[in-house]
Amino acid sequence: AAGAWSDDIAATISLRLPIRTMVLQMLLSTPGPLVLKPVIGAVSRQLSLKQLPGGEFFLGGGWPGDPAEDRLTYTMRDESVRSGWDAAVGLLPAVSEQRIARQWCGLEAECFDGVPLIGPAPGFDGLTLAVGFSGHGFALCPAVGRAVADQLAGLPTLELDMLDPSRMASFDPDAVERFISAPPSERLLAG
């Protein structure tokens, strides 16, 4: 459960995980009048938008950045910044009255099939994985933490059945290798 660096830790015991580092941007606006309470998104826009108690708009939605080679830092993509901001303005025009006050990216592990690997690692007694959340880790972590704790305590965890890491055995090894080694510049721009 080491996020974008889980593959490095797994490699120390010769476990190759079908994950790669994804870099997702976040934007924070200057404060404005409070006009939005829930988190909103739209089917036609790649967007997660909420307004913080101080009036700042907080924008996400999967717009990519690029990881540095060491995977400790990132580079923002100007096109992602513009596209994310435009998606928010198109849905909530009040956003256009603000400016971007801060922008950053978060690094997360993306799994080959877009679904987290949660459960016992095949072939490694006593090792449990919780990795590859593909951009959804913060939203899922409370439920995952509870389910993994139950699993470790020997309680039934039916909700984890479809996330079992043993499914890695069915992945095409060549397709996984192409997925892992694809340079960020060749990955699709969100939106």
C-alpha positions as a printed Julia matrix, in Angstrom:
191×3 Matrix{Float64}:
   0.0     0.0     0.0
   2.78    2.41   -1.0
   0.93    4.13   -3.83
   2.98    5.03   -6.88
   6.08    3.41   -5.37
   4.52    0.02   -4.56
   6.24   -1.53   -7.57
   9.67   -0.57   -6.19
   8.91   -2.2    -2.84
   7.43   -5.3    -4.5
  10.52   -5.63   -6.72
  12.68   -6.15   -3.6
  11.04   -9.58   -3.27
  10.9   -10.21   -7.06
   7.18   -9.45   -7.33
   6.39   -7.54  -10.53
   3.16   -5.62  -10.18
   1.17   -4.61  -13.3
   1.14   -0.94  -12.32
   2.64    2.32  -13.51
   2.79    5.8   -12.09
  -0.01    8.11  -13.1
   0.2    11.83  -12.45
  -3.06   13.69  -11.9
  -3.34   17.45  -11.66
  -5.26   19.49   -9.12
  -6.11   23.17   -9.37
  -7.1    25.55   -6.59
  -8.65   28.93   -7.38
  -8.62   32.19   -5.54
 -11.53   32.51   -3.06
 -14.9    33.65   -4.31
 -18.44   33.85   -2.99
 -19.81   30.52   -1.8
 -22.02   29.17   -4.59
 -21.39   25.41   -4.54
 -21.96   22.84   -1.79
 -21.68   19.34   -3.25
 -18.86   17.9    -5.3
 -20.0    17.96   -8.9
 -18.96   16.39  -12.14
 -20.62   15.9   -15.5
 -20.98   13.08  -17.96
 -19.82   15.34  -20.79
 -16.79   16.82  -18.97
 -13.83   15.27  -17.22
 -14.19   17.13  -13.97
 -14.39   16.92  -10.21
 -15.31   20.31   -8.77
 -16.04   21.43   -5.25
 -15.85   24.67   -3.33
 -13.96   24.77   -0.06
 -15.29   26.62    3.02
 -12.95   29.56    2.27
 -14.53   30.0    -1.19
 -11.73   28.42   -3.24
 -12.75   26.12   -6.08
 -10.91   22.79   -6.0
 -10.68   21.15   -9.42
  -9.62   17.66  -10.43
 -11.0    15.02  -12.69
  -8.08   13.06  -14.03
  -6.21   15.62  -16.13
  -2.66   14.3   -16.47
   0.78   15.65  -15.75
   4.08   13.88  -16.37
   6.22   12.12  -13.77
   9.91   12.92  -13.5
  12.16    9.97  -14.26
  12.76    9.47  -10.52
   8.97    9.56   -9.9
   9.45   11.96   -7.01
   8.32   15.09   -8.85
   6.25   15.96  -11.9
   5.68   18.44  -14.69
   2.3    20.06  -15.21
   0.85   19.89  -18.73
  -0.32   23.32  -19.87
  -3.02   21.68  -22.0
  -4.33   19.8   -18.95
  -4.43   22.99  -16.87
  -6.36   24.83  -19.59
  -8.69   21.92  -20.28
  -9.46   21.29  -16.62
 -10.15   24.98  -16.0
 -12.31   25.23  -19.13
 -14.32   22.17  -18.06
 -15.06   23.82  -14.7
 -15.97   27.17  -16.24
 -18.24   25.42  -18.76
 -20.15   23.74  -15.96
 -20.09   26.56  -13.39
 -19.45   30.03  -14.89
 -18.71   31.48  -11.42
 -15.32   29.75  -11.64
 -14.35   32.15  -14.47
 -14.45   35.04  -12.01
 -11.47   33.53  -10.17
  -7.92   32.73  -11.19
  -5.74   29.71  -10.51
  -3.97   30.32   -7.2
  -2.16   26.98   -6.98
  -1.63   23.94   -9.15
   0.03   20.62   -8.44
  -0.05   16.96   -9.32
  -0.46   13.86   -7.22
   1.29   10.63   -8.08
  -0.66    7.4    -7.86
  -0.35    3.81   -9.05
  -2.45    2.92  -12.08
  -3.24   -0.77  -12.51
  -3.12   -2.46  -15.92
  -6.87   -3.15  -15.91
  -7.85    0.05  -14.06
  -9.03   -1.93  -11.02
  -7.13   -2.03   -7.7
  -5.28   -5.13   -6.55
  -6.53   -5.78   -3.03
  -5.89   -8.97   -1.15
  -3.27  -11.68   -0.65
  -0.36  -11.54   -3.1
  -0.26  -14.81   -5.02
   2.79  -16.87   -4.11
   3.78  -14.68   -1.13
   2.4   -15.96    2.17
   1.61  -13.17    4.59
   1.75  -10.37    1.99
  -1.42   -8.39    1.34
  -1.66   -5.86   -1.48
  -3.73   -2.69   -1.64
  -2.4    -0.94   -4.75
  -3.29    0.34   -8.2
  -6.22    2.57   -7.34
  -5.95    4.33  -10.71
  -6.97    7.76   -9.45
  -9.6     6.66   -6.92
  -7.47    5.92   -3.85
  -8.54    8.84   -1.68
 -12.21    8.13   -2.28
 -11.91    4.42   -1.6
  -9.36    4.3     1.21
 -11.74    4.29    4.22
 -13.71    1.32    2.87
 -10.57   -0.45    1.67
  -8.89   -0.03    5.04
 -11.86   -1.6     6.8
 -12.16   -4.44    4.28
  -8.43   -5.27    4.37
  -8.47   -5.22    8.19
 -11.41   -7.64    8.11
  -9.62   -9.84    5.58
  -6.46   -9.94    7.71
  -8.6   -10.87   10.73
 -10.01  -13.83    8.78
 -13.46  -12.34    8.33
 -15.35  -12.75    5.03
 -14.78   -9.91    2.57
 -17.01  -10.59   -0.42
 -16.62   -6.97   -1.55
 -12.95   -7.7    -2.32
 -13.5   -10.81   -4.46
 -13.35   -8.98   -7.81
 -10.2    -7.12   -6.71
  -8.19  -10.25   -5.88
  -4.58   -9.91   -7.05
  -4.64  -13.5    -8.36
  -6.29  -12.08  -11.5
  -2.81  -10.84  -12.49
  -2.12  -14.37  -13.78
  -4.71  -13.82  -16.54
  -3.08  -10.61  -17.84
  -1.21  -10.82  -21.14
   2.44  -10.34  -20.09
   3.35   -8.49  -23.31
   0.4    -6.12  -22.93
   1.35   -5.48  -19.3
   4.94   -4.73  -20.31
   3.76   -2.25  -22.98
   1.47   -0.64  -20.4
   4.21   -0.3   -17.78
   6.91    0.93  -20.13
   4.84    3.37  -22.23
   6.41    6.82  -21.88
   4.09    9.43  -20.36
   4.1    11.39  -23.63
   2.44    8.43  -25.37
  -0.32    8.05  -22.79
  -3.65    9.51  -23.76
  -4.47   13.03  -22.66
  -7.59   12.96  -20.54
 -10.77   14.49  -21.85
